[in-house]
Amino acid sequence: MISKDVKTKIVKDNQTHPQDSGSPEIQIALLTERINLLIKHFGTHKKDFGSRNGLMKLVGQRKRLLEYIKREDFSRYEKLIKKLGLRK
């Protein structure tokens, strides 16, 4: 679970304009944070297969949003990938 303070910081860091609260960039950043938290969770709870299914759904959702940004504006996609450190 992402705390309210962390979520607010992520939203502020990824806003495209001051009133922005749900652009694809923000959604991808929030999904990435949730995915990272779940990956840490699996370090200690290796047999938690229910949460693993949820993780796969989050990864798929993030992938679809990334494909959307890539299709609409490739420069935004590249900037976001670099900022979040998703591709090596």
N, C-alpha and C positions, 0 to 999 in steps of 0.2 A: 504494500500500500504506500502510495506516495503521500508524504505530508503536505499540508496546505502551503507551507512556506516554500518547499522545494518546487511544488507545482507552479506557484506564482512566479518564482525566479525563472523557471523554464519558459513560461509564457512571455515574460518580459524580454528574455534573451532572444526569442525567436519571432517577435512581432514584426509584421511588415509595415504597420502603421499604428498609431497610439490606441485606436479602438479595437484592434485585432485581437480576437480571443479564440478563433477556431480555424485558422488557415491550415492548409496541409502541412506546412512547416512545423507549426505548433503541435499538431496531432502526431506527426512522426517523432518529434522530440519527446513527447510524453510517452508514446509507445516504446521508444528506445529505453527510456528510464525504467519503465515497468519490466521490460525484457531483461535489462541488466539486474534488477532486483530479483527476478525469478531465477536467473542463472546462478546468482549467489546462494539462493535458497536451495538449489539442487546440489550444492557442494556438501551440505550437511544432511539433506533428505533425499537420498539417491532413489528411493522407491516410491516417491510421490508421483504416481503416474497421472492422477487427476489434474494436478497442476501442470504437468508436462503437456497435456492436451490443450490446456488454456494457453500455454506458452506458444504452441504451434499455431493457434488461432491468431495470437497477437503478431507473430512473425509474418503470417500471411497477410494480415491487414496492413502492416507496415509496408510490405512488398507492393501491395496494390497501390497504396498512396504514393510510394516512390515512383512507380511506373507512370502514374498520372502526372506527377511533376515533371518527370523526364520527357513525357510526350508534349506537355504544354510549354515548358520553358527549360531548355537544357542547362542554361547558365545557372538558374536557381537550383536545379538538381545538383550540379557539381558543387556549388557553394554549400549546400546543405550536407552533402556527403562528407565534405572536408571538415565542416564544423562539428558534426557528430562523430566523425571517425569511423564510419561504417565500412568502407572499403579499404583494403590494404594497397 
